[in-house]
């Protein structure tokens, strides 16, 4: 597997030493173990006393001061105890991005209730699955999404009580009205519940590479760790304001970003969703100094037309994950963002990486003095078995510098390297890798292919499920996509493997959105100069748009399932014709010859 060439480093403004950022993050998180009953809901109470009427959360529809956030959270805590909810109970939440969202799970968590953060865009079987996995006794549904839940009436396991937030057409009790009877003053000793860092705070759903999403257990310890760690690495001050347009049902947009701003006394401006056309207006209007990103979001901004405010902003740092090297440089130079903090982490993962040094393309590194805190390794991966390869002694094989493999993290009994797993025991066990380097050790599989350079910087290559095998070689879809995107007439691309009858492995296929100037012959020459023969896409599909999830991940599985049959697809299809040395139209006759093995691929 070829390693991508690192992009040139973008100019950055002078800044404090990376070591100081690590030290501050360690200082903030190091205190957690000594105060096991201090959770984020109790921290919000402390901040309310300290900052009072200072704005904590703002959006188009509402704003909450630190005191107001604490008061709203107390109402939810009293609502929960009034319905005899406590430890072990789950309340599901479907609500768009807004300050109220934080108040809900902070209040429920204050009295030990777990909040399942349901993606409000889910419908039908996917929504039913998410609610069933949560085993929630109550479901809080914003009126905007009430119809989707109402359609499942009678199908939900456990027949949970449905609560509308806002005016809905259904005869459900309204929680926003019920809260008016709940006081917002400090909880009395009789109303309080003992909640510790070890208790579960949230259920957050992972996207997964196959099947339906899994509900990951997120303890109060993880919530506090994420919040304080990022507050330290970003050096957040009370004068900072973070712009967050990521879904609040996910860990980055709903916990780490907002939690980091709040615990440092800063504020968060919450957008209901990302908009490339409104982004710079929002950043300027809300006077934001920080921005939480996902890599593809930055790609959209770079591809957008010039905006009059794209350089007249107060942003000092952008923090996020998945920012490709080519986009990194273009984003930083065009928009004059002084510093980018790229990181790698997963909701259920037990190790993370941080690119504190700001090296474009790298997802991070672990300083030697922190290797004990984040024990990670890269092991050789066997694409045929879909699992890490093992040597003659039965143990996994560590990858050498520059060698691609699957990243894994060692499980520890406590601290950041714990693995909290999922609601389903079988899903938890499938994530674990046992007897890796010695008898009895346990590691967590990330499902991500990476490599590390000689300086210890890690580089992401692909998801395990996104890598396919063709002509006896492993093909990384991310590597192929990067080469395709470098062609000027390509707007965007999704690369995946497509089965071919009688052929071992899967042939590469690319779905592209292109500009009018797109030229097939020039495109093939471009790929021939950048990719080995086995990695070049065999099939091309020209589409009007590429659908993405709410976290800007391409819907690769859906495209792969549709295959390359011209009889069922109306989009223009092409195949790499080895006899002519170019891409030709894929019609029914050509497709039949491929199926019969008469056409050489």
N, C-alpha and C positions, 0 to 999 in steps of 0.2 A: 504494500500500500504506500503510495507516494505521500510524502509529507509536504504540506503547503509551504510556500515561501512566505516568510514573514514580511509584512508591509513595513515601509520605512517609518520610523518613529515620528509622530506628529509633534510640533513644537508645543510646549506647555509652559505656563507661567511658573516662576520660581515659587516654591512652596516648602513647607516644613518637611523635615526628614521622615521617610516612611516608618522608621523605627518608632518615632514619637506617636504615630497613629496606632501602631500595634500596641504600644505601651498603654495608651489611653483606653483602648478596647479591653485590654487585659485588666486594667484597674477597675473598669466599670463592671465587667462580668465576674471578676474575682471575688466580689463581695456577696454574690448571690447565694453561694452554698452556706454562708454563715447566718443567713436570714431566711430560713425555709418557709416562713409564713408570709413573706413579703412578695406578693404577686403583682402583676400589672394593674389589676383593679384597685389594689390598695395604694399603689404608687400614684394612680390618678387622684386618689383622695389627698395624698400629700401635696401633689402639684396644685390642686384646687386651693389649698391653704396658702401656698406660696405665691401663686400667680393670679389667683382670683379672676378678675374680669378680662384678663389678657386672652385674646382669641387663640383657641386651640385648633379648631376644625372649621373650615369655611368651604362653601360651595355655592352654586347658583341658587339653590333653593333654600339654604339655611346656614346658620353658623352657630357654633357653640363655644363659649369661653371655657376655660379650665374648670371654673366653678359650675357652669352650666352642664358640662359633660359629666361631672361627678354627680350632679343632682339628677340628671336624666338616667344615669346608670343605676342610681339608688332606687328609682321608681321601678325599673325592670327587676331589680333584686327583690323588692317587696312583692311585685306581681308573682314572681317565681315561688317565694315562700308561702304566699297566700294560696297557691295551688299545690302546696305540699311537695314542691320540687326541691331536690337537693342532689347530693353526690350520687352518681350512678344514673341520673336522669339526663335525657337529651332533648333539646329543643332545636328544631330545624329552622333555618332562616333563609328566606328568599326575598331579597331586597336589592334595589339598584345602589350604586355607589352614592353615598351621602353620609354626612356626619352621624346621623341617627344610627347607622349600621354599627359603628364602634360602640355606641352607648348600649346597644342591645347585648352584645356578647360580653362586654365589660361588666354589665350589671348581672347577667346570669352567672358569669364566672365568679363574681364576688361571693355567691352563696353555693358554689360548687357544681352548678349545672354546666353540662357540656353543650356548646352550641355547634351544630352541624352547619357549615357554610355551604349552602346549596347554590350552584350556578343558576342564576335566574333565567338563563337562556335555554335551559333544558326543557324538553317537551316529551310527552308520550312515554315510551318504555325507558328511556334514559332517566327521566325525572322520577319515574316510579322506582327504578333501581336505586337511585341516590337516596330517596326517602326511606326505602325499605332497609337498606344497609345501615342507615343511621339509627333505626329502631327508636325514632323520636315519639314521645308521647304527645307533644304539641308542635304545631308548625305555624310559624309567623310568616304571613305572605303579604307582601306589598300589593295593594289593590291592582297595580299595573299587571301583575302576573297571576292574579287570582283565577282567571279562566283556565290557565294551563293546569293548575292543581285541581280545580273543580272537575275537569275532564277525567280525572282519575278516581272520582268518588266511588267508593266500594272496592277499589283495587289496592288500596294501601294497607300494608301489613300492620296489624295492631290498631287499626282505626283511630289514628291520632286526632286530637282536637285541632281544628283549623281556626286560626285567628287572622282576621284581616287587619292590615295596617292601612288605614284610609278607607274611603267610601267605595265598597265593591257591590256588585249586583247580587251577591250571594248572602244567604242568611247565616253568616258566621258572626260570632262575637268580634267586636272591634277592640284590638289591644290598645290602640291610641286613645280610645275613650276610657278603657279600663285603667290606664295609667293615671288618669286624672284623679282617681280615688286613692292613689298610692302616694304617700308623702315623699318629699325629696330631701328631707333632713338627714343628718348622719344616722347610720344604723345603730340601734341600741344593742347592748350586749345580748339581749334575748333574741334579737333579730339576726345577729351575726352568725356565721357558720365558720368552722375551722377549715380553711382551705390552704393547702401547701403547694410548693413547687412540684411535688411528685404527682399531684392530681391532674387529671385530664382537663384541659381548657376547651379544646376545639377538635372538631373533625374537619379535615381539609382534604378535598378530593384530588387525587393525582390524575393526570391525563392518561398515563400508561401507554405502552407501545402496542398492546393488543387488548381486546376485550373492553368491557365497561370499566369506568373509573373505579379506583379503590379508595376507601376512606381511611386516611392516615390519622393515627392518634397523635395529637399535639398537646403536650403537657404545659402547665404553667411555667415550668422550667425552660422549655424551648421558647415560649413567647418572651420571657424575660431575657434569655440569652440573645435571641435575634435582635430585640429592641436595643439592648445596651451595646451589643457588639457593633452594630452599624452606627449607632450614635457616636461611638468612639472612633471608628475608622473614618467617618465623614467629618469628625470634629465639629459636630453640630452644637450651635450656641443658641441661647434664647432669642437672638435676633434673626435666626434663620427661618425660612419658610419653604417647605418642600412641596413640589407639584406632583400629584399622584393621579394618573389617568389609567392605572392598571386595575383589573377587577379586584374588588375587595373580598371576593370569595376565595382568593388564592393567597398563599403565604407572603409573596413579595409585596403585592399591592395592598393587602388587607391587614398585615401584621407587621412585617419587618420595616417597611417604609414609614408608615404612620406611627408605629410604636417608637421607632428611633427618634423621630421628630419630637414626639411628646415627652419622652423620658428626659430629654435634654432641655426641656422648656421651650422648644421651638413650636412652630405651627405647621399644619398641613392644609394645602388647598386641594380639594377633592373634585375631580371632574367625573361626570357620570360615565364617560367613555372617551377614548382617544379620537381626536380629530386633527388631521394634519393642517387643515385650513384655519382652525381656531387655536392651535397649540401656542403660537407665539403671542397672540393676543391675550390668552389666559395667563401665560407666564409673566407678561408685563403688567397686566391688570392686578394680579394677585401679589405682585412684587416678590416673586419666588427667587430664592438663591440656590435651591437644590431641585433636582429632577430625578425621578425614578423611572428607568427605562427597561424595555425588552428590546433586544437587538433589532428585530424586524421593524419595530416602531421607528427606530432611528433611520432605518433604510427608507421608510416611507417619507420621512422628513427630508432626507437628502434628495429624494426623487421629486419632491414637491416644487412648484414654482417659487421664485423668490418672494419673500414676505418682508414688508417694510420694517418689521420689528425683530427680524431674526438675529440681528447683532446688537440691538439696543435693549439689552436685558441685563439683569443682575445675577444671572446664574454663575456660580463659582465652581459647581461640581455636578456631574451627572453620574448616578450610581445604578448599576443594573447588571444583567447577564445576557449572553448570546450576541454580543456585538462583534461582528466579523471584522477582520483587519482592514479590509478595503473600505468598509463603511465607517469604521472608527476614524481613520485619518480624514476622510471627506467631511464627516460630521463635525469633528473638532475644528478643522480649519475654516469651514464655511460659516459655522455659527459662533465661533470664538468662545468656545467653552473651555475655561482654563484647565480643568482637570476631569478625568474620567476614572471612575473606580469600578472596574469590572470584577465580578465575582462568580463563583460556581457553587451552587448548593441545590438541594432538593428538599421538599417538604418533609419527606420521611427519611432522608439521608442522615448519615452519622458523621460525615466529614464535609468540610467546605474549603474552598480556595479563594484567595483574594489577591488581585493584581494591584497592590498598593503602589507599586512603582510606576504604573501607567504605561506598560509595554503593549502597544497595539497588537491585537490578535491573541494574546495570552489570556487564559482564564484565571491565572493566579499562580502563586507558589506558596510553599510553607517555609517560613524561616526556620533554620535549624533549632532555634530555641523554643519553637512551638511544635516540633515534630511529635512530641509526646501527646499533645492536645488533639492534633488532627492526624492520627496514624493512617496514612493512605499508601496505596501501592498500585502499580499497573502490571497486570499479568497477561500473558499471551492468551489470545482468544481463538477458539476453533469454530469457524463459521459453519462447518458441517454439523456439529453437535449443538451449536448455539450456546456453548458454555466455555468457561476458561479451560485451556488445555492443561494437561497434567503430564509430568515427566515419568520416567521409569520407576521412580520412587513413590509415585502416587500423589506427590505434592504439586501445587501450581508453580509456574515458571515466571519469575520476575522478568519484565521487559528491560532491555538495555536502553540507554539514552537514545532517543530518536526512534525507538521501535514502538509501533502502535499496539495497543491492547486494551483490555477492559479495566477501568478504574474500580477499585474496591476500598472499603474502609473498615478497619478493625473495630469490632464491637467491644466496648468497655462496660463495666458494671455501673459506672456513674459518669457524670460530666457530659461534655459535648459529644463524646463518642458513643453514647448510649443509642440503642435502636428501639424505638417505641412501636414500630410495626403498624399493622392495619387492624381494622375491626374483625377481619376474618383470619383465623389462625393459619389456614392453608396458604393464603396470600403472603402472610408474614414469613412462613417457613420457606417458600419459594424464593424469597429475596435473599436468604442466607446462604453462605458458602462455608462449608465446614472442612476442617483438616486441610487448611490452605498451605501453610508453610511449616507447620508442626502439628503433631497430634493434639486435637482438642481445641485449636484456635477457631474462632468464628469471625467471619467478615461479611459485610453487606455488599451485594452486587449493585453497582450503579446503573448498569445497562448502557453505559456510555463508553465509547472508544476514544482514547486519548493517547498522547505521547508527551514525554517530558524532555526538554533539552538539557544540555550539560550544566546549565545554571539553575536548573530546578524549576523552570517555568513550564506549566502545563498548557497543552493546546487541545481543544476539543476537535474531534474529527466527525463523529456520527453517533447516532443511537444504534445499539446492537441490532434492533429490529429493522433499521433503515439501511444497514449494510447488506449487500447481497453478493452472491458468488457467480461469476461468469468466466468461462474458459479457464477454470481452475484458479482464478484469482479473486481476491476479495475487493469489492468496489465500494468505496465510501461515497454515499450520495452527496454529502456536503462538499467533497472535493470536486466532484463533477459539476455540481451546481455553481460553484465559485468560478470554474472555467467558463461555463455557459454565460453567466452574468457579465463576464468581462467583454462579451461581444456587444458592441454599441447598440445594435438594433433590438436587443432583448430587454424587455422591461422586467420580467420576473420569470422564475422557473421552479418547478418541483420535479425532483428526480426520484425514481423508484425502480424496483425490479419487476419484470413481467414474465410470467411462465411461458415457455414455448414448448409445444408437444414434442416429445422425443429428445429434448435438449437438456443436459444436466444444468442445474442452477437456474438463474433467471437472467433474461436479457435486459440491458439497461433501457429505460424509457424516460423521456422528458416531456412534461407538459409545459408549454411556454406561452407567455403573452409577449407579443412582439409589436414593433413599430412598423409603419408602412414601408420603410426602407429595408426590411429584413430580406436577406438574400441567402438562399439555401446553400449555394455553392461556396460562397465566402464563409458562411457559418461552418461548413464542414472543414474547410481549410484551417479556420481558426481553431477548431477542436483538435485537428490532427497535429497542430503545433504545440498543444498544451496537455493532451491526455494520451496515455498509451492506448493501443488498439482495443484492449479488452474493456477499458473504462468508457469509451465513447458510446453515447446512446445508440442503440440499434433502432429504436422507434422514437418518432417525434409526434407530438400532438399539439396543434396550435389552438389555444382556447382564448375566449374573450376575457376571462378573469380566473384567478386562482382563489378559491375559497379558503378562509383561514378560521381558526377558532378564536375565542374571545381573548386569548393570550397570544394571538398572531402566529400560531403554529399552523403550518400547512396541513390540509386534510389529505395526507399522502395515502392513507389506507383506502379511502374512497376511490381515488384515482387508480390505484393499483388494482382494485377489485373490478373496475370497468375495463381493464385490459386494452387490447389493440385491435379489436374486431371492427372492421369498417361497416359491418352489417348492423351494429348496434350503436355506433357513435356517429354523430353528425359533424363533429369537428374535423378539420383537415388532418389527415394522418400521412406520415412518411416513414419509409424504412431505408436503412443504409444498404444500398445495393453494392455488394462487393464486386460485381462484374463491371459496373460502370464507375465505381469509385465515388459515388455521390448519393445524396438522399433523393429518392423517387417517391411518387405518390403510392400510397398503400391502398389498392383497390381489392375487391373481392377475389379476383383471380390470383393476385400476388399473395393474399392471405391464405388461400387454399394451398398454394405451392409451399408456403412456409410450414403449414400444418402437416403436409405430406412429406416434408423433408427434402423437397425438390429445389428449394431456394436456399442458397448458402448464406448464412448469417455470420 
